[in-house]
Amino acid sequence: MSPPAVDATTARHELASRLLAEAELCDDDAASGRLRQEAVLLTLDLPDRVARRYRGRGIDSDDLVQVGRMALVKAANGYRAGLGHGFASYALPTILGEVKRHFRDTAWAVRPPRRLQEVRAQVSAEEERLSQDLHRWPTPNELAQALAVEVEEVHGARQSGAAYTAVSLDLPTDDGGGIDVVADESADVDRLLRLRVVCQGVSRLTERERLIVHLRFVEERTQSEIGTVLGVSQMQVSRLLAGIIAGLRHELVDVAAAA
């Protein structure tokens, strides 16, 4: 029964893309607005899915739904059919970005310096803009050039995500509705990151390994996106992640044996 449901969702998303393309060509503002509103209604599953993915992290679920739906409207207003990709793939980064920004604004466990907070906000906004233009996550150098800041500030801003409340390190509580969650990684790290001893293990990782952990499990980047940041292939990222997880698991075994 699940394949028909997937097909129905895909059909709604494709119809939304066609409606927005029609709205873009429409000279009547009222008619264009109605088309965009219908496209939004057809794709409400996107923000609702993201909200479910981040539930249980200290922010009311209804607030997350509202933030996500406002982001969906923003995406509908900014969508341009001529860019060659569907509305759902265009809207999802915007929705995720707005929800994560909401967490940044409301859920700091330890507040970093004001300058770092400012750069973090700028990096987040520029990441979203460049990801839409480039159809991939921008590299630190590209972000630094776009923002006229030092690359080290970009790295520091990204790493400041570790200052979120500890629950933000947890992986989604459901399967994310297909939003790029790798099941075997999720199962491993969901068990690992919930144990305090792993934090000690992470502190002993190299700077590069900590960046990989941050990108994968805090910013929830895909392996391909991490590869772009590091300048390596997706396969190399997969091997690096497997090695990091194996090392953390080994630390757990040692601690359990010592206990």
C-alpha positions in Angstrom: 0.0 0.0 0.0 2.9 2.3 0.5 4.0 2.8 -3.2 0.6 4.4 -4.1 1.0 6.8 -1.2 4.4 7.8 -2.4 3.1 8.3 -6.0 0.2 10.4 -4.7 2.7 12.7 -2.8 4.9 13.0 -5.9 1.9 13.8 -8.0 0.9 16.6 -5.6 4.4 18.0 -5.6 4.6 18.0 -9.4 1.2 19.7 -9.6 2.4 22.3 -7.2 5.4 23.0 -9.5 3.1 23.4 -12.5 0.8 25.7 -10.6 3.8 27.9 -9.5 5.1 28.0 -13.1 1.6 29.1 -14.2 1.6 31.7 -11.4 4.9 33.1 -12.6 3.5 33.8 -16.0 0.2 35.1 -14.8 -0.4 38.9 -15.2 -3.3 38.9 -12.7 -1.9 39.4 -9.2 -5.0 37.9 -7.6 -5.0 34.9 -9.8 -1.3 34.4 -9.3 -1.8 34.6 -5.5 -4.5 31.9 -5.7 -2.3 29.6 -7.7 0.6 30.0 -5.2 -1.8 29.4 -2.3 -3.0 26.2 -3.9 0.6 25.1 -4.4 1.3 25.7 -0.8 -1.7 23.6 0.3 -0.6 20.8 -1.9 2.8 20.7 -0.3 2.0 21.1 3.4 3.5 17.6 4.0 7.0 19.2 3.6 7.0 21.5 6.6 4.8 19.1 8.7 7.4 16.3 8.0 10.3 18.6 9.0 8.4 19.6 12.2 7.9 15.9 13.1 11.6 15.3 12.5 12.6 17.9 15.1 9.9 17.3 17.7 10.8 16.6 21.3 13.8 19.0 21.3 12.4 21.5 23.7 10.4 23.6 21.3 6.6 23.2 20.9 5.6 21.1 17.9 3.0 23.6 16.8 5.6 26.4 16.7 7.8 24.2 14.5 4.8 23.6 12.2 4.1 27.3 12.0 7.7 28.2 11.3 7.9 25.5 8.6 4.7 26.6 6.9 5.8 30.2 6.8 9.0 29.0 5.2 6.9 27.1 2.6 5.0 30.3 1.7 8.4 32.1 1.4 9.6 29.4 -0.9 6.5 29.5 -3.0 6.9 33.2 -3.5 10.6 32.8 -4.5 10.3 29.7 -6.7 11.3 30.1 -10.4 10.3 27.3 -12.6 13.0 28.0 -15.2 15.7 26.9 -12.8 15.0 23.3 -13.8 14.1 21.6 -10.5 10.8 20.8 -8.8 9.3 23.0 -6.1 9.7 20.3 -3.4 13.4 20.1 -3.9 13.6 23.9 -3.9 11.4 24.4 -0.8 12.9 21.8 1.5 16.3 23.6 2.1 14.3 26.8 2.9 12.1 25.0 5.4 15.0 23.2 7.0 17.0 26.5 7.2 14.1 28.4 8.8 13.5 25.6 11.4 17.1 25.4 12.3 17.3 29.2 12.6 14.4 29.1 15.0 16.3 26.6 17.1 19.4 28.9 17.0 17.3 31.8 18.1 15.6 30.0 21.0 17.6 27.0 22.1 21.2 28.0 22.9 22.5 26.1 25.9 25.6 28.3 26.2 25.6 31.6 24.3 28.7 32.2 22.2 30.2 35.7 21.8 27.9 38.1 20.0 30.2 38.4 17.0 30.1 34.6 16.6 26.3 34.7 16.8 26.2 37.4 14.1 28.5 35.5 11.8 26.5 32.3 12.4 23.3 34.0 11.4 25.0 35.5 8.2 26.5 32.1 7.3 23.1 30.4 7.7 21.3 32.9 5.5 24.1 32.8 2.9 24.2 29.0 2.9 20.5 28.9 2.1 20.9 31.5 -0.7 24.0 29.9 -2.3 22.5 26.4 -2.0 19.6 27.5 -4.1 21.9 29.1 -6.7 24.5 26.3 -6.8 22.2 23.4 -6.2 24.7 22.1 -3.5 26.0 23.3 -0.2 28.6 26.0 -0.5 32.1 25.5 0.6 33.6 27.5 3.5 35.7 29.5 1.0 32.6 30.4 -1.1 30.8 31.5 2.1 33.7 33.6 3.3 34.1 35.3 -0.1 30.3 36.0 -0.3 30.2 37.4 3.3 33.6 39.2 3.1 34.8 37.4 6.3 37.7 35.1 7.1 37.4 31.4 6.4 38.2 30.8 10.0 35.1 32.8 11.0 33.0 30.6 8.8 34.4 27.4 10.4 33.9 28.9 13.9 30.3 29.9 13.1 29.5 26.4 11.9 31.2 24.8 14.9 29.2 27.0 17.2 26.3 24.7 16.6 27.8 22.6 19.3 26.6 25.2 21.8 23.0 24.2 21.2 21.1 22.5 23.9 22.4 18.9 24.2 19.1 17.5 22.8 19.8 19.2 19.5 22.6 16.7 19.0 20.1 13.9 18.9 19.0 12.5 15.6 15.3 12.9 14.5 12.9 10.9 16.5 11.3 9.4 13.4 12.5 8.5 10.0 12.2 12.0 8.7 9.8 11.0 6.0 12.6 10.3 3.6 14.6 13.5 4.2 18.0 12.0 3.8 18.5 10.0 7.0 20.7 7.0 6.6 19.3 4.2 8.7 22.4 2.5 9.8 24.2 5.7 10.8 21.1 6.9 12.6 20.8 3.7 14.6 24.5 3.8 15.6 24.7 7.5 16.5 21.4 7.7 18.2 22.7 5.1 20.7 26.1 6.7 20.9 25.4 10.4 21.2 23.0 9.9 24.0 25.8 8.7 26.3 28.0 11.2 28.0 31.1 9.2 27.5 30.9 9.7 23.8 31.3 13.4 24.3 34.7 12.7 25.8 35.5 10.5 22.8 34.5 13.3 20.4 36.8 15.7 22.2 39.7 13.4 21.4 39.0 13.4 17.6 41.1 15.4 15.2 39.8 18.8 14.1 38.8 17.2 10.7 36.9 14.4 12.4 35.1 16.8 14.7 34.1 18.8 11.7 32.7 15.7 10.0 30.8 14.8 13.1 29.5 18.4 13.3 28.4 18.5 9.7 26.7 15.1 9.7 25.0 15.1 13.1 24.5 18.7 14.0 24.0 20.4 10.7 22.7 17.0 9.3 24.5 17.4 6.0 24.5 14.5 3.5 27.7 12.6 2.8 27.9 14.3 -0.6 27.6 17.7 0.9 30.3 16.9 3.5 32.5 15.7 0.6 32.1 19.0 -1.1 33.1 20.9 2.1 36.2 18.7 2.6 37.1 18.3 -1.0 36.8 14.5 -1.0 34.4 11.9 -2.5 31.2 10.7 -0.9 32.8 7.3 -0.6 35.7 8.7 1.4 33.3 10.5 3.7 31.4 7.2 4.2 34.6 5.5 5.2 35.6 8.3 7.5 32.2 8.3 9.2 32.4 4.5 9.6 35.8 4.8 11.2 34.7 7.6 13.6 31.6 5.6 14.7 33.7 2.5 15.2 36.1 4.4 17.3 33.3 5.9 19.5 31.7 2.5 19.8 35.1 1.0 20.9 35.3 3.6 23.7 31.9 2.6 24.8 33.0 -1.0 25.0 36.0 -0.1 27.0 34.0 2.0 29.5 31.4 -0.8 29.8 34.2 -3.3 30.5 35.8 -1.1 33.1 32.5 -0.7 34.8 
